[in-house]
Amino acid sequence: MSGTEDLRVAFHDYRRPLAPAGVYTLTAEHRLTKDGNRVDVNPAIPATTQRFEIRAVRFVLDPSSVHAHYPAEGAAGDFSRTLPHITLDRSILPWERLLKARAVPEQAPWLALMVFQAGELPDDPEGLGQTTTRTVAELRSPGDGILGPDLSDEGITPGIAASRCQSIDVPAALFTALVPREEELGYLAHVRDVSTRPQRRDDGEILTEGQYAVLAANRFPRQPGTYTAHLVSLEGFNGRLDPGQLGGNIRSVRLCVLHSWSFTSDPAGTRDPAALLSNLVAPARADRENLVLRLRPSAGVAARSTADAEQYARRRLHLGYTPLPYRLLSGETTYGWYRGPFVPVIAAETRDFARDTPKTTADHALIYEPEHGLFDVSYAAAWTLGRTLALSDPDYSEEITRARRELANTAATMMALAAAGPALAAADPADLDGRTLREVATPGFASNLLDALARPLAPHDSAPASARRGRRTRLTRQSAHAVLAAGPRAAALHATAERHTRTLPGWLDELTLLRRVPFNYLVPNPAMLPPESIRLFRIDENWIEALLAGARDVGVHTSLDALVDTALTAAVDSRRTRIRTWATGRAGLLIRSELVQAWPVFDILAGAAGAKVAELRRDHLAPDTLLVLLDALPDEVVIREPGQGIHFGVDGNDAAGDNSVINLRRHRPGPDLGHPLRRDYPAEGGLLTRHLRLPSGEDDPHVLALRGERGLVPALAAALDPALGDLAPGEFALQLVNAPVEQRLTLDAEPGQESAR
């Protein structure tokens, strides 16, 4: 089964060792025959016997052999539909020993994972995973009324018998109620073959490449409380796993424990992801426009306004605007329209803030509506915010101010050289020192210098005005711009700008992704994003460019600063990674829900025309609010329940009864192996009612019946294919992989277009 392109997981039934653990005897003898008759010398060469032992884990398991388990140690959540499991690094471990001496199915493991609720085990009344340390001899011979494993003496030396292990005493009735039957053991163990790069999941499990043994429990922790999972050895309990096999004098069963952990199941105190995801999209069932980020007028608007005013206001709100108080320069108080960067329609084209000349106020970004006498302050607010954020960052403001001063000094030097005369004007500004050295080396320079020093000093203004005009030419703004735009001088300005703007490109890239922008600029009215809601939007590139323009215009004080701003902007933009690299279809979504708070990490998959849409940013703006920015407008968004790695159980919401099901998966080999069939078993629900062991009291544990009259395995096989007959352990494990709940949103390919202004 493949979850992603870089994650492939295969389930195998078992790994059988060529020779299981135990004591073996090899006998070698020499026979010489002819025509079937022995012709050995007399006496014959004596036979040679050699005994050896294949050792494997038996009474103690190194903790490093445990790769992961689910639920995690100390976890609390709704595990009522989950079968706890443990993953072992040694994939052959559960089959290295035989469960019993007589013939059994070869896939039957000697290990089992048993789950106990707090108060069920005398050794661990609080369900903390406590065990009792005993010797192997005490494990084998526990005393009257206690059944221990029936192990042969082979391989158990006096040293091993005196060694210590962890054990628990399980009441006889509880043992019979929980332990897997002999014919069920094989379905609760399989081998996981992972081919992947490391994949970290929310519970800390890392799906790394290799083969692992997985053992699942057969009990659902459906009652609230603390539970302990014990990995126990069933070696030596042959013929004791079925009902009525313990004997009337047995009060408890002593089991060797190789690993333990505890968790808490709290179905009522855990948020239900299926219900939360359904509530998020519930408004779209009546009108899909309800999922768009805009403010909706209250019911009383029509009673307090004229028809024209109401239509105008509704149109503005439909475009994503919010009315805000606005004070005019004259001191009068009115209201203006504001819209942030997240818009429900394609924003109309406006002035090109990216190519605009530097400004010192936000007035240039105001949009006036003479028909209604109102201002659209959206872009002016964005420009002012960009300027405020830039000035509030001392590193940014210092760097851009220094860069402007260096550019102004360089430009002033170039303009002075251009006004000094044709010779200096034609000089390369980057080679002034080299030109001076060449003049010093010119023949006759020394004699000309001595003659000049011998002449009497003349007053500064003694030269005729015509001569002075010949030496220096006055530069107009247009001519200065032409001088600075010349090839060598433009390159020199660009080099100066690059030397003094090391961190500005990265800072502006972050601002492009709206980092540092306060939330009320993104969502100006709380009613636009109420609790338990999802809102979709497009991004107004004009707003982004106005924000960037406000940050870039810091430090412009003179006309010369404005004149060389082009060099600064070009140098910064050439090293930015995100400037103007997106199509005009950037989009995103906002989620405000308990889902975000309960599961900070979950999958959001966006696609357009079958291709994946990449995420530009994902951030928690508040504990219950998630912002996702996308690099293109998607036509489908899938929100998927948080995953905790691969775990096993049933699906469905059991809050109002047993409507539990198993989402069937393709079991036949092929490229779609493991893919959902999009049908359930049972189709009408009630799996736990049909396939739990027959109850004998009110407090019976919810133990899954795998074989027999209520067996789930043959029922699943018939649901997949009536001619199938049975399932192998790997096929059964594939069907029990919990399918995450997901919510799929299909979006319009062409949203509304705002008219040009």
N, C-alpha and C positions, 0 to 999 in steps of 0.2 A: 504494500500500500504506500502511495506517495502522497505526502501532504503538501510539499512544495517541490520546486525543481531541484533544490539542494538538500532535500531530505527524503530518503527512501528507507522504509522499514518493512521488513519481511518477517512473517510469522512461520516458524517451523514447529512440527509436532513435538519433537524431542531430540536429544542427542544421546545415543546409546554408546557406552564405552565398549571397546572390543573385549575387555575383561573387567568386570566389576570388582570393587574392592573385596578382599577376602584372602584366605590362606590357600595357597595352591601347592600341589606336589607334582614334581616332574620325575618320571622314571625313564632311564635310558638303559637299553640292553643291546648286546651284540648277538645277532643270529646269522648263521651261515647256512644257506639252504641250496639244494640242487633238486630240480624237478619237484619242488614243494616239500622236500624232505630235508630235515636238518642234518648237516654233516659237520657240526661243531667238533672241535677237539675235545677230548675228555680229560679233565672236566671243562665245562663251558665257561666263558668269561662271565663273571658275576655282574648282575645288574647294578646300576647306580641310581640312587634316589636323592633328590634335592627338594627341600621345602623352601618356599618363599612367600612373602606377603605383599599384596598391593594395598597400600594404605591410602585412605582418603578421609576427609572430614567426617567425624562421627559424633563426638560429644561437645566439641568446642569449635566455634566459627570465628575466625579473625574478623573484627569489625570492618577492616578495609575491604573485605570481600563483598560488602553490601554497597552496591552502586547507588541505589535510591529506593525510596518507598513512598507510597501515596495512600492516605493523606500524609503530609509531612509531620515530623515530630512536633507535638504541641499545637498543631493546626486546629482551628475552630471554624466550622462552616456547616453547610448543608450537605452532608455525606449520606443522606438517607437512601439515595439511589445508586450508591457507589459500592463496588466490591474492592476493599483494600487490597493492595498488591505490593510485592517486594521484588526488586531487581537485583540479581547477583552477577558479579563480574565473571565468575567461572560458569560458563554456559553448560557444562557437563555435570555440575555438582548434583542436581536433584536426581540424576540417574546413575550415579557412581556406586550406589548400593542397591541391594534388592530389598523390597519390602518384606518378602517372606521366602521361604525355601521352595515351596511348591510353585508350579508354573503360574505366572500371572501375565497380563498384557504387558508387552515390553515397554510401553510408554508410561507405565505407572511409576511415579516418583516415590522416594522414601521420605520426602519432606512434605509438610502441609502448613498452610498459614491459617491459624485459628484466631478468631476475634471474640473477645470477652468484654462484657459491660461491667462497669464498676459495681462491686457488691456480689459478683458471681463467683469469684475465686477466693477461697479462704486465705491464701497467701498474699492476696493483693486486694483488700476490700475497697480501696479508693480508686482502683483502676489506674495506678501510676506506673504500671509496667514492672512491678517488683517481682523478683523470683527468689527462690531459696537455693543457696549453695549446698550441694551434697556431693559425696563421692560417687564414682561410677558403681561401686558395690552397693551403696544405699539406693541408687537409682534402680538397679536390677532386683534387689531384694528389699522392698520397702516395708514389709511387715504384714501382719494380718489385716484383711479388709482393704488393702491397697494393691492395685495391679500395676506392676512395672513391666518393662519390655522383656520379652523372652529371647535373650541373646545367647548364642552358643559361646562356649569358652574359647573358641578359636580366635586368636588375635587379641584377647584380653589377658594381658600379662598381669602379674601382681602390681607392677608399677602403674599400669593403666587403671586397674581396679581401684587403686588408692588415689588416683587423680580426681580433681574436682570439676564439676559441671554445674550449670544452672538448670533448675527444674521447677515444675509447678504440679500441685495436686488438684486435679479437676474432679468435681463430683460426678459420680457415675452417670446419673441421668443427664447432666449437662454435656458430658463427653459424647454420649450416644446421640444427643440432639444436634450437636455441632459438627462432629467429625465427618469428613467426607467418606462415603461408602467406597469400598474397594473398586467398584466399577466406575466411580466418578473421579478418582484421583487423577487419572490421565488428562482430564479436561480442565483441570485447574493449574496446569503447568505447561509451559511452551518455551521455545527459544525465540528471542528477538534478534534479528540480524539487521544492524543499522549501518547504512552507508550514507554519510553526511559529513558536513563540516559541523563544528560544535553549535548546538542550538540550546540556549538557556531558556528555561521556562519559569513561570511565576513562582513555582514552589521550590526552585533551586535545582531541579534535576537538569542535567546536561546530557542531551542525547548525543553521545559521541560514537564514533565509528567502532564497530566490533560486534561480537556475539555475546548475548546475555541470557541468563535463565530468568524467567519470570514465573512467580507463583502467586496466584490470586486466591483470596478467601471466598467462601461460599455464603457468607452472612452479610446482610445489609444492616448497617447501624441506624435503624429507623427510629428507635426511641431516643429522645434527647438525653444526653449525658456523656460521660467520659468512657472511652473504649481503649482497650489495649490489644494490640496485634502481636501474637507470639508465633515465631517460626519454630515448629516442633518437629521432632523425629518420630516417625511411625514405624521405624524398624523394630521388629520383634512383636508387633501387634497383629500378626496374621490371624485372620479369623475372628478378630475382636472389634471390627469397625461397623458391622451391621447390627441392627437392633436385636436385643435378646441374647447377645453373645458374651456378655461380661460375667454373668452368673449372679445369683442372688446374694452371695456373701461379699461382693465387691462394693465398697462404699465410694471409692475414688480411684482415679487412674493417675499414675505418676508419669509425666512426660518430660523428656529432655528438651530444653529450650536453647536454641542457638542464637536467636536475636529477638528483641522486643522494642516496641515504641508505643506511645500513647497519643491520642487525639480526642477532640470533642466534637460530637455531632449535635448541631443546634438548628434544626430545620426552621423553627418559628422565628429565630433571631437572625436569620440570614436573608439578605435581599434576593429575590428571585429574578435571575437575568431575563427569563422569557417574558415575565410580566413587565419588567422595566423597559425592555426593548419594544414591546407592543405598545406601551403607553407613549413612548417617544413619538411614534408615527401615527398614533390614533387620530390627531386632527386632520391628517391628510386623507383619511377615508371619506370625509365629507367634501373636502376641497383641498387639492394638492397645494394650492397657493398658501395654505395655512402653515406650511413648513418654510416659508420665505421670511427672511429677516426684514420685517417692516412693522411699523406701529399701526394698529387698527383703531379707527375712530370709535368713540363710545356711542351708545345708542341715543344719547341726548343731543348730538351735534345738530341735527336737522331742526330741532325746536328752537335753537338759539341763533340761527344764521339764515341768510337768504339762500336761494337755490344756487345762484352763481358762486357765492362764497363757499357753500358746501361742496360744490363740484370741484372748485379750485383746490380746496383743502384736501379732499379725498384723492385728487390726482397727485398732489404732493406727497401725501402719505403712502400712496401706492408706489411711488418712485423711491421710497425709503427715507424720506426726509422726516425730521422731527422739529417742531417749533420750539425755539429757545428765546429767552429775553435778550434784547439787543438795545444798547444805548448808542444813539447817534452822536456825532461830534458836536452838534448843537445842544446836547444835554437831554434831548427828548428820549423817552423810553418807549420802545416798540417791541416787536418780535421779529426774528429772522429765521430763515430755514437753515438747518444744518444736517448734513449727511456724512457719515464716516466713510472709511475705505471699503466697507462691506455693503454691497448694493444688490437689490433684487432684480435689476435689469442691466442691460449693457449701457454703461454711462456714455453720454454724448461727448464728442470731441470738444475740447476747449483749448485755451492757449497752451503752447508748448513750454511748460515750466522747465523742462530739461535744457532747452536752448535759449531760455530767456536771459536777458541781461541782469546782472545782480541788482537787487533791490534792498532798500533799507527799511521799508515798512510793508505791511501786508495789504495796503490799499489796492495794489495792482491785482490782487487775487479775489477781490470782492466782485460779486455778480449782482447787478441792480436790475430789478424788474419794474420798469416805469409804470406798467399797467396797474400794478397793485401797490407800488411804493414800498416794496420790501427788498431786503438784501438776502442773497444766498451767501452765507459766511463759511461754507464748507472748506473751500480751498484756502481762504484767508486764515482759518483756524489751523489747517494743516501746516501752512507756511510758518505761522507763529509758533506752533508746537515744535517744528523742526529746529527753529532758531533757539527756542528755550532749551530743548534737550542738548543742543550743541554747546550753548553757553554754560549749562549746568555741569558739563563734563570738562574739568580743567585741562586734561591731557589733550582732548580734541581741540578745544578753543585755543590753547597755546600753540599747538602744531599748525593749525590753519592760519593763525595770525602771523606766526613767524614765516610761514611759506609766502604769504602775501607781501610781507615786508621785503623778503629776499627777491621776490619777483619784481616788486616796484623798484628796488635799487638797481637790479640788472637792467630793467627797461629804461630807467633814467640814464644809466651809463650809455646804453645804445643810442638813445635819442640825442644825447650830448655829442656823441661821436658823429652821428648823422648830421648835426647842425654845424659841426666844426669845419667841414669842408669835404670836397670830393675824395681826397686821399684817405682821410680817416673814415669817411662814410663807406668807402668800398672795402675797408679792412674787415677781416674776419673778427667778430667780437671775441671769439674764443682764442685768438692768437695775438692779442695786443702786446703781450710781453715779448713774443718772438719778433714782432715788427720793430719794437724799440731796440732790441739787440742788433737787428740788421742795420738800422740807421746809424748806430754807434760805430759799426764796422765799415761804414761807407768811407772811401778815400776822401780826404779833405775835411772830415768832420772836426778834427782837432783844431785846424787853422780857423775855420769858420766860427768855432766856439770861442777862440781867443779874441777874434775881431768883435764878436758880439759883446763880450765882457768888457772890452776897452771902450766901447761907445758910452757917451754920457747918458744918464737915465732921463727918460722923457715922461712927462705927465701922462696919467692913464687915459685921459680924454684928448690928448694932443693929436691923435690920428684923425684924419677926416672921417666924417660919418659914412661916406661911400666906401672907404677902406674897411671900416668896421663891419659894415653890412656884407662886404665881400668875404670877411673871415668867418662869420656866423650867420646862419640862416634861421629865421624863426619858423618853428614847426607848428602847423595847425593840427587839430585832432585827427582829421582825415589823413594827413600826411604822416603823423606819428603812427597811426594804425597801419598804414602801408609799410612804414619802416620796420615795425615790429613783426609784420607778417611775412617779411622776406625770409627765404629759406634758411640761411645760417642763423639769423637772429631768432626765428621761430624755434629752431632746434635748440638753441641755447636756452631760451625760456623754458622749453619743455624739459630739458635736462635739469634746470634749476628747480622746477616744480617737482620732478620725481625725487630729487635728493631730499626734499623737505616735506614730503607727504608719505611717510612710510606706513603709518597706521590708518590714515584716512580712508583708503578703499575698503578695508575690512569693517571699519566703523559704519560706513554708509551701507555696506552690504547687510549688516545686522539691522539697520534702520529700514531697509527695503522690506525685510521680513516683519516689520512692525514691532520689533523688540524695543523695549523701553517706553512704548506708547501706552498711556493709561487706558484702562478698560473703558472708561466713559467716553473716550474719543472713538472707540470701536463700536460700542453699543450705547448710544447717548440716552436711551430711556430703558429702565429695567423691564418695562412691559413688553419690549421687543424680544426678550429672552426669559420667559417665565420659568419657574421650576418645572422639572420633568419635561423638557422640550428639546427639540433639535431644530436648528435653523441653517438653511443652505444659502449661499450667497456667491456672487461674483465679486471680483476685486476691481475697484476703480483705479486704474493706472494714473489718471490725472491727479488723484488725491495723493498717491504715493510720490509722484514727481514734485508736487507742491511741498510735501513734507521734506523731501531731499533738498529742494531749492532753499528752503528756510535754513537748513543746516549748512549748506554750501555758501550762503551769502554772508556768513559771519566774517567779520574783519574787513569788510569793504567800507572805506572811509573817504577815499579820494577818487577823482576821475581816473587817475592812473591805475588804482586797484581794479576799477571796472574794466579798464582797457586790457589788462593782462589776465583777466579772469578766464578767458578762453583757454589760455595755456594751462592754468591750474585745473580747470574742469577736464580738459583732454588728458592730462597726465594722470589724474585720479581715475577717470573712467576706463582708461586703457588697462588698468591693473585690477579693476573690479571683476568679480566672477559672475555677478548676477545682473549687471546693468543691461537692460534691454535684451535679455536672452530669452525671455518668455514670449509666447504668443499672447495675443490680447484676450485669451480665454482663461486666465487664471481664476481659480475659484477656491472654495473652502467650505467648512461647516463648523458650527458651534454646538456643543452638547452641554446642557446643564441638567444633571441627573444624579441620583444616588448611585447609579451604575459607575460613574466616574470616580466617586469617592470610595466605593467598595472595591473596585478593580481598576487601579490606576493604569494598568497596562492591558490593553485588549486590541484585537485586530480590527482595523478599518481598511477595507480593500476598495479602491476606486479604479474604475476602468472606463475607457472611451473607445468605442468601435473595436472591442475585443482586446485592446492593448492596455497595459497597466499604466495608471496615472501615478506619478511619483509624488511623494510628500515633500514639501519644502520646509515645513515647520510643524511640530506637534508640541504643544505646551499646555500645562495646567494653569489657567489664569486665576483659578480659585480651586479649593479642594473638590468642588462639585462641578467645575466648568472646564471643558476641554476645547481648545482651538486647534484646528487642523487646516493648514494651507496647502493647496494642491497646485501643480504646475500647469494644469489644463482643466478645462471644464469636463467633468465626467458625465457619462450617460447612465452609469450605474454605481451605486455605493452599497457595500455590504458591511454591516456592523456585526461582528461575531463575538459570542460569549467568550470571556477570557479562558484560555486553555491552561492546564496545569500539566503539560506533557501528556503522554499516553496513559489513560487510565480506563478502568472497565466498570460497567454497570448498565443501568437501563435509563431510558429517557422519559420525559413527560413530567408534568407538574402534579404531584400527589396531594396538594393542599386540600382539594375538595373530593377526595376519594381516590381509588386506584385506577388512574388512567395511564399507568406506566406502560411503555412500549419499548421495543428494540427497533432502531432504524436499520433496516436490512441493507447489507452491502453485497456487491458482486463477489462471488466466491470462485468463479471459474478463472483459470489463467488467461491473461491477456493484458493489454495496455490499460484497461479500466478496472483491473482487479482492485478490490477494496473501495471503489467509488460507491456512493449511496445509490440505492435503487429507487429512492423517493417513495417507498412504501414501508409500512410498519407491521410489526407482529406483536400482539394481535392488532388487527386493523381498528378494532373498537376499543382497545385498551384492556386493562385488567390482567396484565401479565403476572403481577405478584399474587393475585388471587388464584391463578391457575397453577403456578409452578413453584409454590413454596411447599415445604414438607408439611404433611398433615398435622394440624395443631392438636396438642393434648392438654392445653390449659390456656389461661388468659394471657400469661406472660411468656409465651413461647417465643424464642428468637426467630427472626425472619431469615430462615436458611433456605437457600435455593436448592430445589430438587433438579438434578441433572439427568438422571436415568429413572427408569421405572414408569409407573402409570402417570405420574405428574411430571415426568422428565422434560426439561426444556430442550435438551439436545435433539431428540428426534422430532420435537415439534418445530424447532427452527429449521431443521433439514426439510421437513414437509412444506414449510412456508416458502423456502427458497426454491425448491423443485420437488414436486411429489414423487418423482422417480429417484431422488437422491438417496433416500434411505437413512443415511447417518452422516455425521460430521466428524472430521478429524480434529484433534485438539487445536491445531493452528487455525483451522477454519472457524471453530467455535470462538476462539479468542478474537478473531477479526470481527465477528458479529457483535461481540460485547464491548468493543471500543466505543466509549461514550462520544456521541456526536455533539459538537458544540451548537448551542442555539444561535441562530443568525437572523438578522433582519435585513431584507434586501429592498433598496429604494431604486426605482427607475425614474430617471430625470428627463425632462424635455431637452431635446438637442438644441433648440433655438429659443432662448428666453426672450422676453420683451425687449424692445429697443427704445431707449430714451431719445426723444427728438433733440436735435442740435439747438444750442443756445448761443 
